[in-house]
Amino acid sequence: MNIGITVYPSYGGSGIVGSELGRELAERGHNVHFISSSLPTRLIELNDRVQFHEVEMMSYPLFEHQPYDLALATKMATVARAEKLDLLHVHYAIPHSISAILARESIKEKRYVPVITTLHGTDITLVGADRSYLPITRYGIQQSDGVTAVSKFLKQATIETFDFDDIEVIPNFICGDHYKRLPDSPLRKELAPNGEKILVHLSNFRAVKRPLDCVEILAKVLQKGGAARLVMVGDGPEYSAVHHRARTLNVLDKVEFVGKQPKIADYLGAADISLLPSELESFGLAALEAQACELPVVASRVGGIPEVINDGETGFLSDVGDTEKMSDDVLRLMNDDEMREAFGKRGRELAISRYSTGKIIPQYIAFYEKILQGKSAA
């Protein structure tokens, strides 16, 4: 198949999943064309089967804001015709589904290219549910030829918000070969030179991820006698607030800000415990990646996280904002090597059995084929 994929190229779950999906599809013999404003974060290698088409926007004095959605639709239509795409797969509903539908309609007399929309979370629970976007988001979902969601939680949220239930649940995934425990990694000694336990938080530093809570958890762990360091992987709008909070709590020297990293598995593999105190997670890709590296995860009991983490078996779940309990859970894992290792091994076992590329990618391919068969029948 010739597949067009559009993602937000920034540091976030939808961009990561879309990029990894394209790479996995190419390895299985399909041709993948990424259509985006810039090279997606995880797209580090282009070849004959993985190509990138940059969306360019004209500069015109009348436009206060450049109309990216229209430029994207134009590029999608151009690539679809030139590369004879079989389908367009867009990740995140706004504005990608609308742009793809516009592209599909603009060329349908020459070539009908089905649109598949994958819902990732905040496009439904936050942006799409806002009154100013709800009607157009509903339209984008309804007019897509196929819709998938990354968790059962998100499917239910979409049904409740948009009264639309023709949704296939295809969860996020990991490649077990790329995510592994690295206990002897030189990076570990660099991050914790005195042998402290390493807590790691991976996110886009948006308020919904509650990165400030990670600093609060670290401070409480240190107050209770734990020897730990916190590694913050990523960047975003809350960075300054997190840095300031670490300073006011006198733990700044125990926090390592490493920014965006192309190989986050290196940091997860060298750590001991993952922190995910989010206010909302439709799936929790960071938790899945951590578990694949044999890290127990201390997280909030929200959204799709309980679908990924087994409470008391691969990690511990708490109410949002309960940094007291989370710090206690971290200490339990820090002080009990046997428990921490057992949680880690069980976490990887479940991550591979439930969410490996070998299990999930065929589901996407089967869904593509179903949509294409439906188009042929029509």
Number of C-alpha atoms within 10 A of each C-alpha: 16 18 23 28 22 27 27 23 20 16 20 17 22 24 22 20 21 26 23 20 21 24 21 17 20 20 12 13 11 17 21 25 24 27 26 22 20 16 18 22 18 19 20 10 8 10 10 8 17 19 17 19 17 14 18 14 14 10 11 9 8 7 9 8 9 14 12 18 19 18 16 26 24 19 20 29 24 14 18 24 15 9 14 15 22 19 23 29 25 29 26 25 28 21 20 24 31 25 24 33 24 20 25 23 15 15 15 13 8 8 16 18 26 24 27 25 28 27 27 26 29 18 20 25 17 12 16 23 19 13 9 10 16 17 13 17 23 19 14 24 27 18 16 21 19 21 26 22 25 24 26 19 20 25 25 16 20 25 13 11 15 19 12 15 14 14 20 18 18 19 22 26 23 23 17 19 8 13 22 21 23 18 13 10 14 10 16 22 14 10 21 20 9 11 13 18 21 23 26 25 28 26 23 22 24 14 15 15 20 20 24 20 21 27 25 20 24 26 23 21 23 16 10 12 9 18 19 23 26 29 25 25 20 19 19 14 11 18 20 12 14 22 17 14 17 21 14 10 13 11 18 19 10 20 21 16 16 12 16 17 16 12 11 17 19 19 26 31 24 26 29 28 25 28 28 26 30 25 17 21 26 24 26 25 25 21 26 26 27 32 33 32 28 31 34 32 35 26 29 24 22 21 20 20 25 18 17 22 25 17 17 12 17 28 27 22 24 18 15 17 17 15 23 13 17 29 22 15 21 27 19 13 23 22 13 10 11 11 17 23 17 15 24 25 21 20 29 25 17 18 26 20 13 17 22 18 19 16 14 17 21 13 16 17 15 11 18 22 13 13 19 18 11 12 13 8 7 6
